[in-house]
Amino acid sequence: MQWLYVGFNWLIALILVVAECLVWFEAGDLMLLLIRKVGEERALGKEGVIRLEGGGTLLTNPGAMIRWTMPFWGLGTVMVLGRLLLMFPWTHDPGSRTKGSPGSQQEPKTDETTP
């Protein structure tokens, strides 16, 4: 039954890898979508937006654009950490408990010579 648990963890980890790639490689598009939803002038400042005659827009504030991209990079980082926790859990095996540890079935050995 443990193979099912491990297989499920690896499946979720694989799904997270795909989601990480989508978030990281599409962070620029997601940033532009978010900026357009909020409004260019509000997100980047009036001096960071240049309107062209043909209706186009130039976004010229790289610092603000990086700040708008950071949440997506942070989401990708959290996804990487979650994937690592699923793939390589840092918990001990319940079957490897040492003698005398809480929850173990065996009584700790005592030295007969001590009072």
C-alpha positions as CSV (number, residue, x, y, z in Angstrom):
1,M,0.0,0.0,0.0
2,Q,3.0,2.3,0.5
3,W,3.8,2.1,-3.2
4,L,0.4,3.7,-3.9
5,Y,1.2,6.6,-1.5
6,V,4.6,7.1,-3.1
7,G,3.2,6.9,-6.6
8,F,0.5,9.4,-5.7
9,N,3.2,11.8,-4.3
10,W,5.2,11.5,-7.5
11,L,2.1,12.1,-9.6
12,I,1.3,15.3,-7.7
13,A,5.0,16.3,-8.0
14,L,4.8,15.8,-11.8
15,I,1.7,18.0,-12.0
16,L,3.5,20.6,-9.9
17,V,6.5,20.6,-12.3
18,V,4.2,21.3,-15.2
19,A,2.4,24.1,-13.3
20,E,5.8,25.5,-12.2
21,C,6.9,25.7,-15.9
22,L,3.7,27.4,-16.9
23,V,3.9,30.0,-14.1
24,W,7.6,30.7,-14.6
25,F,7.6,30.8,-18.4
26,E,4.4,32.7,-18.6
27,A,5.1,35.1,-15.7
28,G,5.7,38.0,-18.2
29,D,2.3,37.4,-19.8
30,L,0.6,37.0,-16.4
31,M,2.3,40.3,-15.3
32,L,1.0,42.1,-18.4
33,L,-2.5,40.7,-17.9
34,L,-2.5,41.9,-14.2
35,I,-1.2,45.3,-15.2
36,R,-3.8,45.7,-17.9
37,K,-6.5,44.7,-15.4
38,V,-5.4,47.2,-12.8
39,G,-4.5,49.9,-15.4
40,E,-1.1,50.7,-16.8
41,E,-0.9,54.2,-15.3
42,R,-1.9,53.0,-11.8
43,A,0.5,50.0,-11.9
44,L,3.6,51.6,-13.4
45,G,3.0,55.3,-12.8
46,K,2.1,57.9,-15.4
47,E,5.7,58.5,-16.3
48,G,6.2,54.8,-17.1
49,V,3.5,54.6,-19.7
50,I,3.9,56.1,-23.2
51,R,0.9,56.2,-25.5
52,L,1.6,55.9,-29.2
53,E,-0.4,57.5,-32.0
54,G,-1.5,54.2,-33.5
55,G,-3.1,53.2,-30.2
56,G,-0.2,51.2,-28.9
57,T,1.4,51.5,-25.5
58,L,5.0,51.4,-24.3
59,L,5.6,50.3,-20.7
60,T,8.9,51.8,-19.7
61,N,9.2,51.2,-15.9
62,P,11.2,48.0,-15.5
63,G,11.4,48.2,-11.7
64,A,7.6,48.3,-11.4
65,M,7.2,45.5,-14.0
66,I,9.6,43.3,-11.9
67,R,7.5,44.1,-8.8
68,W,4.4,43.0,-10.6
69,T,6.1,39.8,-11.8
70,M,7.5,38.9,-8.3
71,P,4.2,37.3,-7.0
72,F,4.3,34.8,-9.9
73,W,8.0,34.0,-9.2
74,G,7.1,33.6,-5.5
75,L,4.2,31.2,-6.5
76,G,6.6,29.2,-8.6
77,T,9.1,29.0,-5.7
78,V,6.4,27.8,-3.3
79,M,5.4,25.2,-5.9
80,V,9.0,24.0,-6.1
81,L,9.2,23.7,-2.3
82,G,5.9,21.8,-2.3
83,R,7.2,19.4,-5.0
84,L,10.4,18.7,-3.1
85,L,8.4,18.0,0.0
86,L,6.3,15.5,-1.9
87,M,9.2,13.9,-3.7
88,F,11.6,13.7,-0.7
89,P,9.6,13.7,2.6
90,W,11.8,14.6,5.5
91,T,10.0,12.3,7.9
92,H,11.3,9.2,9.4
93,D,9.9,5.8,8.7
94,P,7.6,4.7,11.6
95,G,9.1,1.2,11.4
96,S,12.5,2.5,12.3
97,R,11.8,3.7,15.8
98,T,14.5,3.2,18.3
99,K,14.1,1.4,21.6
100,G,12.6,3.5,24.3
101,S,11.3,6.3,22.0
102,P,7.8,7.5,22.5
103,G,5.4,5.1,20.8
104,S,7.8,2.2,20.5
105,Q,6.5,-1.2,21.4
106,Q,9.7,-2.3,23.2
107,E,10.7,-1.3,26.7
108,P,14.1,0.3,27.0
109,K,16.8,-1.8,28.5
110,T,17.9,-0.8,32.0
111,D,21.3,-1.4,33.5
112,E,21.0,-3.9,36.4
113,T,24.0,-2.4,38.2
114,T,22.6,1.0,38.8
115,P,20.5,1.5,42.0
